Amino acid sequence: MKLAREIFREYDIRGVTGKDLTEDVATSVGGAYAAFLAEKGVNGPVAVGRDNRPSGVGLHKALVTGLLASGVEVIDIGVVPTPLAYWSQHNLDVVGGIQITGSHNPPEYNGFKLGLATNSIYGADIQHIYDLAVAGQFPRGKGSLHCEPVIDRYIDDIAGRIGKLSRNLKAVLDCGNGAGGLVVPRLFARLGIEPRYLFCESDGTFPNHHPDPTVPKNLQDLIAAVKKDRADIGIAFDGDADRIGVIDDTGEIIWGDYLLIVYAREVLARTGKGQSIVFDVKASQALPEAVEKAGGVPVMWKTGHSVIEEKMHATHAPVGGEMSGHMFFSEGFYGFDDALYGAARLLHIVADSGKSIRELLADVPRFVSTPEIRVDCADDKKFAIVDEAKKYFAARYDVLTVDGVRVLYGDGWGLIRASNTQPVLVMRFEARTQDQLEKIQTEMQAWLRSKGVKV
């Protein structure tokens, strides 16, 4: 069996099922994960869950086969959103966890998110697991398997933390037929409201729209429902419910950077100023400015759930987030990204404020900006192109290179970075005027075209 190194990515293992991600690969991942634990002297049960993609059935069986053959005790938590797998690492008697999920990727993708203790495995450790899988020298033993449902316990935990909302809100919640639909109707009923639910029937073929709320076309059903119902707010979840998308009462998209402003202001006002707020390089300049005005310390960092979590831990940040809708909560929660908890917490903030989310953000400047722009670029080329971009633009402008290259134009900026989860380059552009935005975008995309990237 040939293992494709490119599916062993920065934050997880992810590929096209039946092509570079097969059931044989899953069995090898199970054995390699067991070998990784053994190297660290870790012994104990491991929680294993999966999202609702059809390919997860075979991958789950194969992964568990590999774990059991290596003597690992498997706690099967069933079909769950990814945050419940993280929650299990904190609340079950386990030494780690594996979630089988394709997250927001197209339906043909699937993968594995790996954890040790209560942390994510990423970076060099994932590459080491690849080496262990290739070597094939796995521990041998006879593991055990038993099932432990966690959805009810998770719902009890979140409902207990959030409580009943202080006023009724008319909300529309769109699960996109993802795994979030297994939790959302039951959780939000506990908050004392009766939302309208869209596509909460679990169907991993995603028959209505793809569950990725960073893409505006995937939010059109939610926008239409918010307008029709004259709802206070609309909330969407990605396929495994670790990303949140938000629509205000006028149908406008509230991107992750502006959403983080809402969380940051509330926690700084309630728990004290002087705390760090961590966000990724795709965020609007409006975010650090708002954090500073609220008494916080803005910390721009790399994109990726594992590195954001690590930076939050290092800076003791109460909340953090990404433009893509990953929101992290250390204050009042466990520190991982959870769109289900994030949605409940957002509704609580909006209810207590007596305002709409649009009103909560009314004083924040709205720069002219693009959403995330993703263009195809092969995994074996994308990082080299970004390295070239750093050299080219650094010779002409001030740049930030914490993750890709963020080119500072004075009255705007542009970003080119390599995705760590897909064979794409990610861009975003922002400026104070439309004319300046177009100038920045035209220059940077023209450079990409000169390198053979189809923009």
Secondary structure, 3 states (H helix, E strand, C coil): CCCCHHHECCCCEEEEECCCECHHHHHHHHHHHHHHHHHCCCCCCEEEEECCCCCHHHHHHHHHHHHHHCCCCEEEEEECCHHHHHHHHHHCCCCEEEEECCCCCCCCEEEEEEEECCEECCCHHHHHHHHHHHHCCCCCCCCCEEECCCHHHHHHHHHHHHCCCCCCCCEEEECCCCHHHHCHHHHHHCCCCCCEEECCCCCCCCCCCCCCCCCHHHHHHHHHHHHHHCCCEEEEECCCCCCEEEECCCCCEECHHHHHHHHHHHHHHHHCCCCEEEEECCCCCHHHHHHHHCCCEEEEECCCHHHHHHHHHHHCCCEEECCCCCEEECCCCCCCECHHHHHHHHHHHHHHHCCCHHHHCCCCCCCEECCCEEEECCHHHHHHHHHHHHHHHHCCCEEECCCCEEEECCCEEEEEEECCCCCEEEEEEEECCHHHHHHHHHHHHHHHHHCCCCC
